[in-house]
């Protein structure tokens, strides 16, 4: 009985995520595959350059790691302990 309840709950969450997410994307945020991205609209070859999404994701995570170390050192200097 518990297993059935867990499966129904997970299925319910997945359905709600898919349906409500689609609703929010289309109606509230008006997302579209035909929308022109700022990197394409303002492309100047220097600051705004269309890029593969995986490259952008990699840059995002590589820029977060050094900041983690800086904040840990600062916290250690102020409090005497690491996180």
N, C-alpha and C positions, 0 to 999 in steps of 0.2 A: 504494500500500500504506500509506504514511504517512497519507494523507488518510483512508482507511478506519479506521485505528486511532484517529485523532483524533476522528472522528465517533462511533465506538463508545464511546470514553472519555467524550465529552460526554453521549451518551445514557445511559450508565451512571451518571454523576454526577447527571443530572436525575432518573432513576428512583429512585436511592438517596435523594436529597433528598426527593422526594415521599413515598415509601413509609416511610422511616425517620422522617421528620418527622411523618407521620400517626401512626405507631406511638408515638412519644414523646409526642405531644400527647394521644392517647387513653388510653394505658396509664400512663405515668409522671406526667404533669402533670394528667391527668383534665380536659382542656379540654372545654367544652361551649358551644353557642350559647344554651342555656337558663339558663346561670349568671347570677345577679344580680350586677352590678358594684357595687363599693363606692360609686361616685358616684350610683347609683340607690338603693341600700339606705340610705345615710346622708345622702341629699339634704336639705340644710338651706337651700338658696338662697344660701349665702355661700361656704363652703369646699368643699363637695362638690356639684358641679353637673354633670349629664350634658352632655357636649360632643361635637361632631362630631370624628371622628378626625383630619381634616385640620387643624382648628384646633389640636388638641393637638400635632401634628407641627410646625406652624409655630411655636408657642411654644417647643418644644424647641430648634429650630435658631436662633431669634432670641436665645435666652438663652445659647447657646454662643458666639456670635461676640464679644460684648463681653469675655467671659472670655479668649478667645484673645489679644485685644489687651492685656489687663492682664498676662497671663502673659508675653507677648513683651517688654513694657516692663520687667517685673521681671527677666527673663532678661538684657536688655540692661544694666540697672543693675548686675547682679551679675557678668556675664561680659564685657561690652563688645561683644558681638555679638548680632545677631538670629539666629533659627533658620535 
